[in-house]
Amino acid sequence: MTATRVAVCRLARVVGEPAANRAASLAAVERAARAGARVVVLPELAVSGYVFTDAAEARALSEPLDGPTVTAWAEAAARHDVVLVAGTNERAADGALRNSAVLLDASGLRAVYRKAHLWDREKLFFAPGDAPPPVVDTAVGRIAVMVCYDLEFPEWVRLPALAGAELLCAPVNWPAFPRPEGERPGEVVRVQANAMVNRLPIAVADREGPERGVDWVGGCVVVDADGWPVSRPAGPGLFLADLDLTTARDKALGPRNDVHADRRPELYA
Amino acid sequence: MTATRVAVCRLARVVGEPAANRAASLAAVERAARAGARVVVLPELAVSGYVFTDAAEARALSEPLDGPTVTAWAEAAARHDVVLVAGTNERAADGALRNSAVLLDASGLRAVYRKAHLWDREKLFFAPGDAPPPVVDTAVGRIAVMVCYDLEFPEWVRLPALAGAELLCAPVNWPAFPRPEGERPGEVVRVQANAMVNRLPIAVADREGPERGVDWVGGCVVVDADGWPVSRPAGPGLFLADLDLTTARDKALGPRNDVHADRRPELYA
């Protein structure tokens, strides 16, 4: 087994303080890299904050992909030789805002994903993406990207899984909902199931701390191809997991079953 | 709220002893009805047993739908005025064996479902079904049926959910797999996720006791529309839950989201 160390980073942010949030995100990448991570995942909208007052504020806190945030992340990915997946408030070439995630490595920006399933007030600020999650060949394996509420649609997770992803990285901002005593957050249960039915490890980076009255699950987690949580806390806001990403290539369940080959898509329409 | 009491029954069986297994299944229905259940779910292949030596034994333990097992279940459903969902080793009109589940109520046999996703050695004995899970209007609500490994395919659960099911009943035989200390069986995690992403309660009846060296999860569970386990033990092999099945009609998640309307099926192909 060749283990790949995957880091998911829980960031606190202050909406409207992009410079401070950007610095915090870069510090998180450096801590993760020093801890041996080869893949680092940051939350959704990691620098702009999430709870915008109105569309004007969302726009004021957006950046193009050649803006200061993604530029700084690209430099950090190169400096530390990591695959970095992080969420950004993207002002796209067409002028629309997108709730996007970028995948960067030592060679620069490799992929941009635009969230296709928008949550709650995001619908007021962002245009949904129309393209499936990218699957990117990196030095450590084939890595896919989606964002937060996208994970609630098993059909969406199937797409990169069927396309050969070996790890799915998901920046999220999971707002906290009540749950029965002793239960894991439902969001984590759904991530586990998505991993299990695809034999696909999933790495989720959530945010922490209240923002304008909204609280968050703080649900950073990495689950393995069997869907079991395997990440461990490794310092403030840092969670690490060592994964053999090649396990995701084997979809067999015993001698006669296969989580993908046993599908009957002709019956699913 | 009008609560409907749902019973899931954990049966031990002896392969090759259909008369004893049938009697045990009828006793379970009676216990459940006496406890106030209006819906009763029995395990997969509830009378034939599961671990067949060979195709000849599987065939010898099969029955047509007008055989003694389904006939006795229909009488029990009428006598107790319950909706009964149970798994049977069906010898179909075309001569093929099917791993089927029947839905019966006071008026008799309402639907037959043939398992579409076959597990392991079932592929040696059974022909897979090609029809989607039925959704049946009953006195207590719209009830759908599927069997065991079918639950591992979120696309399959979507079909009855989108068709308006208010409760999904699933006879299963869940073979036991190792899992980390303190974790729920993965099968239950996947049932929870299926319920959550559809806001659809699910009732699962599993078997118990080893059979020819195979052990089982014994994972009888009812989860509500939020995916949380709500069943409680109520006597030997009997688990009860009181569900307001009308909750399944409301797919909203807050003011701007809906687990079904937010799907983007045009992107899922």
Interface residues (C-beta under 8 A of the other chain):
Chain A: A116 H117 W119 D120 R121 K123 P128 D130 P132 Y149 E152 F153 P154 E155 W156 R158 L159 R179 P180 E183 G186 V189 R190 Q192 A193 N194 M196 V197 D226 G227 W228 G254 P255 R256 N257 V259 D262 R263 R264 P265 L267 Y268
Chain B: A116 H117 W119 D120 R121 K123 P128 D130 P132 Y149 E152 F153 P154 E155 W156 R158 L159 R179 P180 E183 G186 V189 R190 Q192 A193 N194 M196 V197 D226 G227 W228 G254 P255 R256 N257 V259 D262 R263 R264 P265 L267 Y268
